[in-house]
C-alpha cells in the first residue's frame, strides 16, 4: 500500500488495524492524512517516515511480553495527540493482566506538538510484575503544550500476588525546541507501585525520572509526581527481613533560553514508605525510599498561588533541592526535603535499636527576590548563598525542623522570620536595615544562634530545652514589641548569651529587653564599645 496517495483527495481519516504482528513503513511511504488512528495488538509499531498528519490516536497493546516493544511515530510537521473516531490519545497499556506495556516515542521534526488527550505507557496490573515503560515526546523545532487536565502516565503496575515487589515507573521525557507549557491540572506521573498482595513481605518499586526541556518551561497548576512505591511487611517475626520503599525519581527541568515558571504547581518526588501490618513484631520495618532530586540551574519564577516541591517529609528520607540561579516572583513557595529522623526496629532486648534516616539539603546559590511567602517545612541543611530580598522582599520566611540554617548574605523581609526546631542558625550579614526593618523575628528552639546585625520590630528567642550559645555581633536595633507580648521588644533565652564584637543593643519602642541564660553566664566581649539601652525597660 502506497501511503503517499492517501489524504490527497477525499480520504481524511485513516485507520490502521492489526490483530497481531508488527506495523512498519519504509522511508519512501509517508502517510499524509488529516487524522490517523492505529489499533494494534501484540507487536511493534514503527512509523518513522516523513509523515504529515494533523491528529494522532493510538490504542496499541504493543508489549505482549516483548520487553523491547515500542510505539514510534515521526511527523514532518506539528500535530496533536487527540481523538480520532472515538480512540482518544495514546495508550500502550497491556491488553490484559500480566502483559507488558510498550514504550512510546513521538517526534515532530517541525511545528508544534499538542497533547490534547492522555498519553499512557503504565504497567498493567496482574499476578506478575509489569513495569511502566518510557515515554519520549519531542518537538525538535517547535513548542510542546500539554492541555489542561491531560495526563502523561508511565506508572508501575500493581502486583496482585502476595510477596511480589512493586514495579518501577517509566522515564518521561519532553523536549521542545520552543516553549514547553503544562496546562492547569495537567499531570505527569512516573510513580513506582507498592508491594503486592494482602499479606505481602516485599519492597516497593522505584519511580521513573521526569525530564522537561524547552526554551522556557511553564507549569500552570500542573502536577508532577515521581513517587516510589510503598514496601509491605505482613505478620513480621524476629527473623523477618525488613523491606524497603522504592526510591523517588529525579526531576530535571532545563530552560535553554528563558526561565522556569511555576504557577501554583505541585511536585512530589518522595520515596515510598516502609510499613508493617498484621500481627507479629510491631514496627519492624526497613528504610523509606530515597527521595528524588531537583536541581534548577535557570532563573526560577514563582508565579501566583502556592507552589510546593517535596522530596521527603517527617517520616521519609528526602533528597536535594537546589536553585543555582535567582528565584523571583510573586507567589508562595513551600519546600520540603525531609528531616533526619530515627526509626525504631521494633525488636526488644539486646537487639533493639534505631536507624537514622537522612533528610535532604536545600541550597539557594543565588538571590531570592519573591514577594510571596517562603516556607521550608523540613530539611537537613538549608543555605541561602545569595541575598534574600535585596530588591523584592519576601512577605515572610519560615523554617521548621532543620539541622543547620545559614544565610551568607543580607536578609530582608516585609513580614516575619520564623524558625522552629533547629540545630544552628547563622546570619553572616545583616537582617533588615534601619529604613527597612523586618517585622518580627522568632526563634523557637535552636542550639547555636549567631547574628551580625539585626533591625526588626521585635526579636524573640525561646529556649525550649535547646543547648547552645546565642552570639549577637554588631547592632541589634529593636523599635517595637513582640506580637505575643507587648511588654517585650527583644527577649533572648539560651544556655549562654554572648554580646560580641561591636555589639550595641537597643530597644527604642514600647517593649523592653530581656536576656536570660539558663546554664552559664551572659558574656560581653567588647565592654568598651558595648551599649545596652531600652526605653521599655531592661531585664
Long-range contacts (C-beta under 8 A, 24 or more apart in sequence): 1-29, 2-29, 3-29, 3-30, 3-31, 3-32, 3-49, 4-29, 4-30, 4-32, 6-31, 6-32, 6-33, 7-31, 7-32, 7-33, 7-34, 7-52, 8-32, 13-37, 13-84, 13-85, 15-39, 15-84, 15-85, 16-40, 18-43, 22-46, 23-47, 25-49, 30-76, 35-84, 35-85, 36-84, 37-84, 37-85, 37-87, 39-87, 41-95, 43-69, 44-68, 44-69, 44-70, 44-71, 44-72, 44-102, 45-70, 45-71, 45-72, 45-73, 45-102, 46-70, 46-72, 47-72, 47-73, 47-74, 48-72, 48-73, 48-74, 49-74, 50-74, 50-76, 50-109, 51-75, 51-76, 52-76, 52-77, 53-79, 54-79, 54-80, 55-79, 55-80, 55-81, 55-82, 55-83, 55-84, 56-80, 56-81, 56-82, 56-84, 56-90, 56-106, 57-81, 57-82, 57-83, 57-84, 57-85, 57-87, 57-88, 57-89, 57-90, 57-117, 58-87, 58-89, 58-90, 58-91, 58-92, 59-87, 59-91, 60-91, 60-92, 60-102, 61-92, 61-93, 61-94, 61-95, 61-99, 61-101, 61-102, 62-92, 62-101, 62-102, 63-92, 63-94, 63-99, 63-100, 63-101, 63-102, 63-133, 64-94, 64-95, 64-99, 64-100, 65-99, 65-100, 66-100, 66-102, 67-100, 69-100, 69-102, 69-103, 70-102, 70-103, 70-104, 70-105, 71-102, 71-103, 71-104, 71-105, 72-105, 73-105, 73-106, 73-107, 74-107, 74-109, 75-106, 75-107, 75-108, 75-109, 75-111, 76-109, 76-110, 77-108, 77-109, 77-110, 77-111, 78-108, 78-110, 78-111, 78-112, 78-113, 78-114, 78-139, 78-142, 79-108, 79-111, 79-113, 79-114, 80-113, 80-114, 80-115, 80-116, 81-106, 81-113, 81-114, 81-115, 81-116, 81-117, 81-119, 82-114, 82-116, 82-117, 83-116, 83-117, 88-117, 88-118, 89-117, 89-118, 89-119, 89-120, 90-117, 90-118, 90-119, 90-120, 91-118, 91-119, 91-120, 92-120, 92-121, 92-133, 93-120, 93-121, 93-122, 93-123, 93-124, 94-123, 94-124, 94-126, 94-130, 94-157, 96-124, 96-126, 97-124, 97-125, 97-126, 97-127, 97-160, 98-124, 98-126, 98-127, 98-128, 98-130, 99-124, 99-126, 99-130, 100-124, 100-130, 100-131, 100-133, 101-130, 101-131, 101-132, 101-133, 101-157, 102-133, 103-133, 103-134, 103-135, 103-136, 103-170, 104-133, 104-134, 104-135, 104-136, 104-137, 105-136, 105-138, 106-136, 106-137, 106-138, 107-138, 107-139, 107-140, 108-138, 108-139, 108-140, 108-142, 109-140, 109-141, 110-140, 110-141, 110-142, 111-139, 111-141, 111-142, 112-139, 112-142, 112-143, 112-144, 112-145, 112-178, 113-137, 113-138, 113-139, 113-142, 113-143, 113-144, 113-145, 113-176, 114-144, 114-145, 114-147, 115-144, 115-145, 115-146, 115-147, 115-150, 115-152, 116-147, 116-150, 117-150, 118-150, 118-151, 118-152, 118-153, 119-151, 119-152, 119-153, 120-151, 120-152, 120-153, 120-154, 121-153, 121-154, 121-170, 122-153, 122-154, 122-155, 122-156, 122-157, 122-170, 123-155, 123-156, 123-157, 123-167, 123-193, 124-157, 125-157, 125-158, 125-159, 125-160, 126-157, 126-159, 126-160, 127-159, 127-160, 127-161, 127-164, 128-159, 128-161, 128-164, 129-156, 129-157, 129-159, 129-164, 129-165, 129-166, 129-167, 129-205, 130-156, 130-157, 130-159, 130-167, 131-156, 131-157, 131-167, 131-168, 131-169, 131-170, 131-205, 132-156, 132-157, 132-167, 132-168, 132-169, 132-170, 132-190, 132-208, 133-170, 134-170, 134-171, 134-172, 134-173, 134-208, 135-170, 135-171, 135-172, 135-173, 136-173, 136-175, 137-173, 137-174, 137-175, 138-174, 138-175, 138-176, 139-175, 139-176, 139-177, 139-178, 140-177, 141-177, 141-178, 142-176, 142-177, 142-178, 143-176, 143-177, 143-178, 143-179, 143-180, 143-181, 143-214, 144-174, 144-175, 144-176, 144-178, 144-179, 144-180, 144-181, 144-214, 145-180, 145-181, 145-183, 146-174, 146-181, 146-182, 146-183, 146-186, 146-188, 146-222, 147-183, 147-186, 148-183, 148-184, 148-185, 148-186, 149-183, 149-184, 149-185, 149-186, 149-187, 150-183, 150-186, 150-187, 151-186, 151-187, 151-188, 151-189, 152-186, 152-187, 152-188, 152-189, 153-187, 153-188, 153-189, 154-189, 154-190, 154-208, 155-189, 155-190, 155-191, 155-192, 155-193, 156-191, 156-192, 156-193, 156-205, 156-229, 157-193, 158-193, 158-194, 158-196, 159-193, 159-195, 159-196, 159-197, 160-196, 160-197, 161-196, 161-197, 162-196, 162-197, 162-198, 162-199, 162-200, 162-201, 162-234, 163-195, 163-196, 163-197, 163-199, 163-200, 163-201, 163-202, 164-195, 164-196, 164-197, 164-200, 164-202, 165-195, 165-196, 165-202, 165-203, 165-204, 165-205, 166-192, 166-193, 166-194, 166-195, 166-196, 166-202, 166-203, 166-204, 166-205, 166-229, 166-230, 166-231, 166-246, 166-272, 167-192, 167-193, 167-205, 167-229, 168-192, 168-205, 168-206, 168-207, 168-208, 168-246, 169-193, 169-205, 169-206, 169-207, 169-208, 169-226, 169-249, 170-208, 171-208, 171-209, 171-210, 171-211, 171-249, 172-208, 172-209, 172-210, 172-211, 173-210, 173-211, 174-211, 174-212, 174-213, 174-214, 175-211, 175-213, 175-214, 176-213, 176-214, 176-215, 177-214, 177-215, 178-214, 178-215, 179-214, 179-215, 179-216, 179-217, 179-218, 179-258, 180-212, 180-213, 180-214, 180-215, 180-216, 180-217, 180-218, 181-217, 181-218, 181-220, 182-212, 182-218, 182-219, 182-220, 182-222, 182-265, 183-220, 183-222, 184-220, 184-221, 184-222, 185-221, 185-222, 185-223, 186-220, 186-222, 186-223, 187-222, 187-223, 187-224, 187-225, 188-222, 188-223, 188-224, 188-225, 189-223, 189-224, 189-225, 189-226, 190-225, 190-226, 190-249, 191-225, 191-226, 191-227, 191-228, 191-229, 192-227, 192-228, 192-229, 192-246, 192-247, 192-272, 192-289, 193-229, 194-229, 194-230, 194-231, 194-232, 194-272, 195-229, 195-230, 195-231, 195-232, 195-243, 197-232, 198-234, 199-234, 199-235, 199-278, 200-232, 200-233, 200-234, 201-232, 201-233, 201-234, 201-236, 201-240, 201-241, 201-243, 202-231, 202-232, 202-243, 203-231, 203-243, 203-244, 203-245, 203-246, 203-286, 204-228, 204-229, 204-230, 204-231, 204-232, 204-243, 204-244, 204-245, 204-246, 204-272, 204-273, 204-274, 204-289, 205-229, 205-246, 205-272, 206-246, 206-247, 206-249, 206-289, 207-246, 207-247, 207-248, 207-249, 207-269, 207-292, 208-249, 209-249, 209-250, 209-251, 209-252, 209-292, 210-249, 210-250, 210-251, 210-252, 211-251, 211-252, 211-253, 211-254, 212-251, 212-252, 212-253, 212-254, 213-252, 213-253, 213-254, 213-256, 214-254, 214-255, 214-256, 214-258, 215-255, 215-256, 215-257, 215-258, 216-255, 216-257, 216-258, 216-259, 216-260, 216-261, 217-253, 217-254, 217-255, 217-258, 217-259, 217-260, 217-261, 218-260, 218-261, 218-262, 218-263, 219-261, 219-262, 219-263, 219-265, 220-263, 220-264, 220-265, 221-263, 221-264, 221-265, 221-266, 221-305, 222-265, 222-266, 223-265, 223-266, 223-268, 224-251, 224-265, 224-266, 224-267, 224-268, 225-267, 225-268, 226-250, 226-251, 226-268, 226-269, 226-292, 227-268, 227-269, 227-270, 227-271, 227-272, 228-270, 228-271, 228-272, 228-289, 228-290, 229-272, 229-289, 230-272, 230-273, 230-274, 230-275, 231-272, 231-273, 231-274, 231-275, 231-285, 231-286, 232-275, 232-277, 233-274, 233-275, 233-276, 233-277, 233-284, 233-285, 233-286, 234-276, 234-277, 234-278, 235-277, 235-278, 235-279, 235-280, 236-276, 236-278, 236-280, 236-281, 236-284, 236-346, 237-280, 237-281, 238-281, 238-347, 238-351, 240-280, 240-281, 240-284, 242-274, 242-284, 242-285, 242-286, 242-287, 242-345, 243-274, 243-285, 243-286, 244-274, 244-286, 244-287, 244-288, 244-289, 245-271, 245-272, 245-273, 245-274, 245-286, 245-287, 245-288, 245-289, 245-316, 246-271, 246-272, 246-289, 247-271, 247-272, 247-289, 247-290, 247-291, 247-292, 248-272, 248-289, 248-290, 248-291, 248-292, 248-311, 248-319, 249-292, 250-292, 250-293, 250-294, 251-292, 251-293, 251-294, 252-295, 253-294, 253-296, 253-298, 254-297, 254-298, 255-298, 255-299, 258-298, 258-299, 259-298, 259-299, 259-300, 259-301, 260-296, 260-298, 260-299, 260-300, 260-301, 261-300, 261-301, 261-303, 261-329, 262-300, 262-301, 262-302, 262-303, 262-307, 262-331, 263-303, 263-304, 263-305, 263-307, 263-331, 264-303, 264-304, 264-305, 264-306, 264-307, 264-331, 265-307, 265-308, 266-307, 266-308, 267-294, 267-307, 267-308, 267-309, 267-310, 268-308, 268-310, 269-293, 269-294, 269-309, 269-310, 269-311, 269-319, 270-310, 270-311, 270-312, 270-313, 270-316, 270-318, 270-338, 271-312, 271-316, 271-317, 272-316, 273-315, 273-316, 276-346, 281-346, 281-347, 282-346, 283-343, 283-344, 283-345, 283-346, 284-345, 284-346, 284-347, 285-343, 285-345, 285-346, 287-317, 287-343, 287-355, 287-357, 288-315, 288-316, 288-317, 288-357, 289-316, 289-317, 290-317, 290-319, 291-316, 291-317, 291-318, 291-319, 291-337, 291-338, 291-360, 292-319, 293-319, 293-320, 293-321, 293-322, 293-360, 294-320, 294-321, 294-322, 295-320, 295-321, 295-322, 295-324, 296-322, 296-323, 296-324, 296-325, 297-324, 297-325, 298-325, 299-325, 299-326, 299-328, 300-325, 300-326, 300-327, 300-328, 300-329, 301-328, 301-329, 302-327, 302-328, 302-329, 302-330, 302-331, 302-332, 302-333, 302-370, 302-372, 303-329, 303-330, 303-331, 304-330, 304-331, 305-331, 305-332, 306-331, 306-332, 306-333, 306-334, 307-331, 307-332, 307-333, 307-334, 308-334, 308-335, 308-336, 309-333, 309-334, 309-335, 309-336, 310-335, 310-336, 310-337, 311-336, 311-337, 311-338, 311-360, 312-336, 312-337, 312-338, 312-339, 312-359, 312-360, 312-378, 313-338, 313-377, 313-378, 314-338, 314-339, 314-341, 314-378, 314-401, 315-341, 316-357, 317-357, 317-358, 317-359, 317-360, 318-358, 318-359, 318-360, 318-378, 318-379, 318-380, 319-360, 320-360, 320-361, 320-362, 320-363, 321-360, 321-361, 321-362, 321-363, 322-361, 322-362, 322-363, 322-364, 322-365, 323-363, 323-364, 323-365, 323-366, 324-365, 324-366, 325-365, 325-366, 326-366, 326-367, 326-368, 326-369, 326-386, 327-364, 327-366, 327-367, 327-368, 327-369, 327-370, 328-369, 328-370, 328-392, 329-370, 329-371, 329-372, 330-370, 330-371, 330-372, 331-370, 331-372, 332-372, 332-373, 332-374, 332-375, 333-370, 333-372, 333-373, 333-374, 333-375, 334-375, 334-376, 334-377, 335-362, 335-374, 335-375, 335-376, 335-377, 335-379, 336-376, 336-377, 336-378, 336-379, 337-361, 337-362, 337-376, 337-378, 337-379, 337-380, 338-378, 338-379, 338-380, 339-378, 339-379, 339-380, 339-401, 339-402, 339-403, 340-380, 340-403, 359-403, 367-391, 368-394, 369-393, 370-394, 371-395, 371-414, 373-397, 373-398, 373-415, 374-398, 376-400, 376-402, 377-401, 378-402, 379-403, 381-405, 381-406, 382-406, 383-408, 384-408, 384-409, 384-411, 385-409, 387-411, 387-412, 388-412, 388-413, 389-413, 389-414, 393-436, 407-431, 411-438, 412-436, 412-438, 413-438, 413-439, 414-439, 415-439, 415-440, 416-440, 416-441, 416-442, 417-441, 417-442, 418-442, 418-444, 419-443, 419-444, 419-446, 420-444, 420-445, 421-445, 421-446, 422-446, 422-447, 423-447, 423-448, 424-448, 424-449, 424-450, 424-468, 425-449, 425-450, 426-450, 427-451, 427-452, 427-453, 427-454, 428-452, 429-453, 430-454, 430-455, 430-474, 431-455, 431-456, 432-456, 434-477, 437-477, 437-479, 440-482, 440-483, 449-494, 451-476, 454-478, 456-480, 457-481, 457-489, 457-509, 458-482, 458-483, 458-488, 458-489, 458-490, 458-511, 459-489, 459-490, 459-491, 459-492, 460-484, 460-485, 460-488, 460-490, 460-491, 460-492, 461-491, 461-492, 461-493, 461-494, 462-493, 463-493, 463-494, 463-495, 463-516, 463-518, 466-494, 466-495, 467-495, 467-519, 468-494, 468-495, 468-496, 469-494, 469-495, 469-496, 469-497, 469-498, 470-494, 470-496, 470-497, 470-498, 471-497, 471-498, 471-500, 472-497, 472-498, 472-499, 472-500, 472-503, 472-505, 473-500, 473-501, 473-502, 473-503, 474-500, 474-501, 474-502, 474-503, 475-502, 475-503, 475-504, 475-506, 476-503, 476-504, 476-505, 476-506, 477-506, 477-508, 478-506, 478-507, 478-508, 478-509, 478-511, 478-513, 479-507, 479-508, 479-509, 480-509, 480-510, 480-511, 481-509, 481-510, 481-511, 481-536, 482-511, 485-511, 486-510, 486-511, 487-511, 487-512, 487-536, 487-537, 488-512, 488-514, 488-536, 489-513, 489-534, 489-536, 490-514, 490-534, 491-516, 492-516, 493-517, 493-518, 494-518, 495-519, 495-520, 496-520, 496-521, 496-522, 496-523, 497-522, 497-523, 498-523, 498-525, 499-523, 499-524, 499-525, 499-526, 499-530, 499-532, 500-525, 500-526, 501-525, 501-526, 502-526, 502-529, 503-529, 503-530, 504-529, 504-530, 504-531, 504-532, 505-530, 505-531, 505-532, 505-533, 505-534, 506-531, 506-532, 506-533, 506-534, 507-533, 507-534, 507-535, 507-536, 508-533, 508-534, 508-535, 509-535, 509-536, 510-535, 510-536, 511-536, 512-536, 512-537, 512-538, 512-539, 513-537, 513-538, 513-539, 514-538, 514-539, 515-539
